[in-house]
Amino acid sequence: MSEHSGGYQLTGGTLLETGLKLAYSALSFTAGEALPDWTLVLAVLLVPFTVWLVLAGLRARPLLAGIALPLAAIAFLGVARWVPYSFMPPRLLFLFPF
């Protein structure tokens, strides 16, 4: 019997690994997992607008943000620790309504 005790890591550092998993989950939620190169360029150009939109939403609904942000952080950290990259977005689907 074999055991995978090292977790699911592509990089050596925990901080880098968490950032990579967060980026993968964000891309998978917003654009899917197989997309042409030009859409990545477009996504980078849309980052300032997206950040503004998220901040405006957080200001408009502070009570909801106070519930959703900690919930999302706890869920992401739990999923990121035990699940490989490709299975993270399905386990975080409950975050879409927020």
C-alpha positions in Angstrom: 0.0 0.0 0.0 1.3 3.4 -0.8 0.7 6.7 0.8 0.9 10.3 -0.6 1.9 12.1 2.5 3.4 15.2 0.8 0.0 16.6 -0.1 -0.7 17.9 -3.6 2.0 20.4 -4.4 3.6 21.6 -7.6 6.0 24.0 -6.0 8.2 23.8 -2.9 6.7 26.6 -0.9 3.3 26.8 0.8 2.8 30.5 0.0 3.6 30.0 -3.7 1.5 26.9 -3.8 -1.5 28.7 -2.3 -1.2 31.6 -4.7 -1.0 29.2 -7.6 -4.1 27.3 -6.5 -6.0 30.6 -6.0 -5.0 31.8 -9.5 -6.1 28.4 -11.0 -9.4 28.5 -9.2 -10.1 32.1 -10.3 -9.3 31.3 -13.9 -11.4 28.1 -13.8 -14.4 29.9 -12.3 -14.3 32.8 -14.7 -13.1 31.4 -18.0 -13.0 27.7 -17.8 -9.9 25.6 -18.1 -9.2 25.5 -21.8 -9.1 28.9 -23.5 -7.2 30.6 -26.4 -4.2 32.8 -25.7 -6.0 36.0 -26.7 -8.5 35.6 -23.9 -5.7 35.6 -21.3 -4.5 39.0 -22.7 -8.1 40.3 -22.6 -8.4 39.0 -19.0 -5.3 40.9 -17.9 -6.7 44.1 -19.5 -10.0 43.6 -17.6 -8.3 43.3 -14.2 -8.6 47.0 -13.2 -12.4 47.0 -14.1 -12.9 43.7 -12.2 -11.1 45.0 -9.1 -13.2 48.2 -9.2 -16.4 46.1 -9.6 -15.6 43.9 -6.6 -14.7 46.8 -4.4 -18.0 48.6 -5.3 -19.9 45.4 -4.5 -18.2 45.1 -1.2 -19.0 48.7 -0.3 -22.6 48.3 -1.4 -23.2 45.2 0.7 -20.9 45.2 3.8 -23.0 42.7 5.8 -22.9 40.2 3.0 -19.2 40.8 2.5 -18.6 40.2 6.2 -20.2 36.8 5.9 -18.9 35.8 2.4 -15.3 36.8 2.7 -14.4 34.7 5.8 -16.5 31.8 4.5 -14.7 31.9 1.2 -11.3 32.1 2.9 -12.0 29.1 5.2 -13.4 27.1 2.3 -10.5 27.8 0.0 -7.9 27.0 2.6 -9.6 23.7 3.5 -10.0 22.7 -0.1 -6.5 23.8 -1.1 -4.9 21.7 1.5 -6.6 18.4 0.6 -7.7 18.5 -3.1 -5.6 18.7 -6.3 -5.9 21.7 -8.6 -8.5 20.2 -11.0 -11.0 19.3 -8.2 -10.9 22.7 -6.4 -13.4 24.7 -8.4 -16.2 22.1 -8.1 -15.9 22.0 -4.3 -16.1 25.8 -4.2 -19.2 26.2 -6.4 -21.3 27.2 -3.4 -19.5 30.6 -3.4 -21.1 31.7 -6.7 -24.2 33.3 -5.2 -22.0 35.6 -3.1 
